[in-house]
């Protein structure tokens, strides 16, 4: 990674993580109060904010040119549809870089074992593309819960049950946290690399970090049978939206 590019982008990445974390607290409070419609609106905003941080981190990891002008343009107000998808587009593009043998090697490493992926590289890419197709509806979902009327003047539907909306909140909350920890660990890994450690030592040290331990706990929680069902239910709701 180009150190100069990293120093330009790092404050913007950290600002997005901080803002996303702040908004996440608000969304969580709304969920706790069972104000699920308002929570969904906020979770989508969090997901977009943290997704931008992950996108920027992966961009500089590939040594792509980033300047202050690039960053000003990227963070300008504009269409949200694409930015909401940054997290999964980033993951897809990252996996595409790996040859099959490298992908399998990562799966067999300690990190790969802690975050078990039962799919092959091609199957993983297919799953990601399916998720991108579903999450392309998130901006419209947010607008429905944010406004009282559609663009054509029709009143927005707001009579969804708690049973329908709670799984969506859980799904989006978990997606926000996944993107947050991926970005956080990327930054911490870069910090370790700056100390001159080789990749093997960095991977070893990363697994001892509090953020890694919390990420592993999150993964275990997400993959419990009950929470897998909640996530599937949330996905089906968004897909049918």
C-alpha positions in Angstrom: 0.0 0.0 0.0 1.3 3.5 -0.9 1.9 5.2 2.4 1.2 8.7 1.0 -2.2 7.6 -0.4 -3.0 6.0 2.9 -2.3 9.2 4.9 -4.6 11.1 2.5 -7.5 8.7 2.8 -7.2 7.6 6.4 -8.9 10.7 8.0 -11.8 10.3 5.6 -12.1 6.6 6.4 -12.0 7.2 10.2 -14.6 10.0 9.8 -17.0 7.7 8.0 -16.5 5.0 10.7 -17.1 7.5 13.5 -20.2 8.9 11.8 -21.5 5.4 11.0 -21.0 4.3 14.6 -22.9 7.4 15.9 -25.8 6.7 13.6 -25.7 3.0 14.5 -26.3 3.9 18.2 -29.4 5.9 17.1 -30.7 3.0 15.0 -30.1 0.5 17.8 -32.1 2.7 20.3 -35.0 2.9 17.8 -34.9 -0.9 17.5 -34.9 -1.3 21.3 -38.0 0.9 21.4 -39.6 -1.2 18.6 -39.7 1.8 16.3 -38.6 -0.5 13.5 -39.5 1.7 10.5 -37.3 4.6 11.8 -34.6 2.1 12.7 -34.5 0.7 9.1 -34.2 4.2 7.7 -31.2 4.8 10.0 -29.6 1.4 9.4 -29.5 2.0 5.7 -27.7 5.3 6.3 -25.2 3.6 8.6 -24.6 0.9 6.0 -23.9 3.5 3.3 -21.6 5.5 5.6 -19.5 2.5 6.7 -19.6 1.0 3.2 -17.8 4.1 2.0 -15.1 3.6 4.5 -14.6 0.0 3.5 -14.6 1.0 -0.2 -11.9 3.7 0.4 -9.8 1.3 2.4 -9.9 -1.4 -0.4 -9.2 1.3 -3.0 -5.9 2.4 -1.3 -5.1 -1.3 -0.6 -5.0 -1.7 -4.4 -2.7 1.3 -4.6 -5.2 3.1 -6.8 -4.6 6.9 -7.0 -6.5 8.9 -4.4 -6.2 12.6 -4.1 -8.0 15.2 -2.0 -10.0 16.2 -5.2 -11.0 12.6 -5.6 -12.3 12.4 -2.1 -14.2 15.7 -2.3 -15.9 14.4 -5.5 -16.6 11.0 -3.9 -18.3 12.5 -0.8 -20.4 15.0 -2.7 -24.1 14.7 -2.2 -25.6 12.7 -5.0 -27.4 9.4 -5.9 -27.2 7.0 -3.0 -28.2 3.8 -4.8 -24.6 2.9 -5.8 -22.9 4.0 -2.6 -25.2 1.8 -0.5 -23.8 -1.2 -2.5 -20.1 -0.2 -1.9 -19.6 -2.8 0.8 -20.6 -5.8 -1.3 -19.0 -4.4 -4.5 -15.8 -4.0 -2.6 -15.9 -7.6 -1.3 -16.7 -9.0 -4.8 -13.9 -7.1 -6.4 -11.5 -8.2 -3.7 -12.3 -11.9 -4.1 -12.1 -11.6 -7.9 -8.4 -10.7 -7.4 -7.6 -14.0 -5.7 -6.7 -17.0 -7.8 -8.6 -20.1 -6.6 -5.6 -21.6 -4.8 -5.1 -18.3 -2.8 -8.8 -18.2 -1.9 -8.6 -21.8 -0.6 -5.4 -21.0 1.3 -7.1 -18.1 3.1 -10.0 -20.4 4.0 -7.6 -22.8 5.6 -5.8 -20.1 7.6 -6.7 -19.3 11.2 -8.7 -16.3 10.1 -10.5 -18.5 7.5 -11.3 -21.0 10.2 -12.6 -18.3 12.6 -14.9 -17.0 9.8 -15.9 -20.2 8.2 -17.0 -20.0 4.5 -18.5 -23.3 3.2 -18.5 -22.0 -0.4 -15.9 -22.1 -3.3 -14.6 -18.9 -4.8 -17.1 -19.0 -7.6 -20.0 -19.9 -5.3 -19.0 -17.0 -3.0 -19.0 -14.6 -5.9 -22.4 -15.8 -7.0 -23.7 -15.3 -3.4 -22.3 -11.8 -3.3 -23.9 -10.9 -6.7 -27.2 -12.2 -5.4 -26.9 -10.0 -2.3 -26.0 -7.0 -4.5 -29.2 -7.6 -6.5 -31.3 -7.6 -3.3 -29.6 -4.6 -1.6 -30.0 -2.5 -4.7 -33.6 -2.0 -3.3 -32.3 -0.5 0.0 -32.5 3.1 -1.1 -36.2 2.7 -2.1 -36.8 0.9 1.1 -35.3 3.8 3.1 -37.3 6.4 1.1 -40.6 4.6 1.9 -40.0 4.7 5.6 -38.6 8.3 5.4 -41.4 9.9 3.5 -45.2 10.0 3.7 -45.7 10.0 -0.1 -44.1 8.5 -3.1 -42.9 10.7 -6.0 -46.2 10.1 -7.8 -48.1 11.5 -4.9 -49.4 8.1 -3.6 -49.3 7.6 0.2 -46.5 5.3 1.2 -47.5 2.0 2.8 -46.7 2.0 6.5 -48.7 -0.8 8.0 -46.0 -3.5 8.1 -46.0 -5.6 11.2 -43.3 -5.7 13.8 -42.8 -9.4 12.9 -41.9 -8.3 9.3 -39.7 -5.4 10.2 -37.7 -6.7 13.2 -35.7 -9.3 11.1 -34.9 -6.5 8.6 -33.4 -4.5 11.5 -31.4 -7.4 12.7 -30.1 -8.1 9.1 -29.1 -4.5 8.5 -27.5 -4.1 11.9 -25.4 -7.2 11.3 -24.4 -6.0 7.9 -23.3 -2.6 9.3 -21.2 -4.3 12.0 -19.5 -6.7 9.5 -18.5 -3.7 7.3 -17.3 -1.8 10.4 -15.1 -4.5 11.7 -13.7 -5.3 8.2 -12.6 -1.7 7.8 -11.4 -1.4 11.4 -9.2 -4.5 11.1 -7.9 -3.3 7.8 -6.7 0.0 9.4 -5.2 -1.9 12.3 -3.4 -4.3 10.0 -1.9 -1.3 8.1 -0.7 0.1 11.4 1.0 -3.2 12.2 2.5 -3.3 8.7 3.9 0.2 9.3 6.0 -1.3 12.1 7.7 -3.6 9.7 6.0 -6.9 10.5 5.7 -9.5 7.7 2.3 -10.7 6.7 2.4 -13.8 8.8 3.2 -11.8 12.0 0.5 -9.3 11.1 -2.2 -12.0 10.7 -1.1 -13.5 14.0 -1.2 -10.2 15.9 -4.6 -9.2 14.3 -6.2 -12.3 15.8 -5.3 -11.0 19.3 -6.9 -7.6 18.8 -10.2 -6.7 20.7 -11.9 -5.7 17.4 -11.0 -9.1 16.0 -12.4 -10.9 19.0 -15.6 -8.9 18.8 -15.8 -9.6 15.1 -15.5 -13.3 15.8 -18.2 -13.1 18.4 -20.5 -11.3 15.9 -19.9 -14.0 13.4 -20.8 -16.7 15.9 -24.0 -14.7 16.8 -25.0 -14.2 13.1 -24.5 -17.9 12.3 -26.6 -19.2 15.1 -29.7 -21.1 13.7 -32.2 -18.6 15.0 -30.3 -15.5 13.7 -29.7 -17.1 10.3 -33.5 -17.5 10.0 -34.0 -13.9 11.0 -31.5 -12.8 8.3 -33.2 -14.9 5.7 -36.6 -13.5 6.7 -35.1 -9.9 6.4 -33.6 -10.7 3.0 -37.0 -12.0 1.7 -38.7 -8.8 2.9 -36.3 -6.6 1.1 -36.3 -8.8 -2.0 -40.1 -8.6 -2.3 -40.2 -4.9 -1.7 
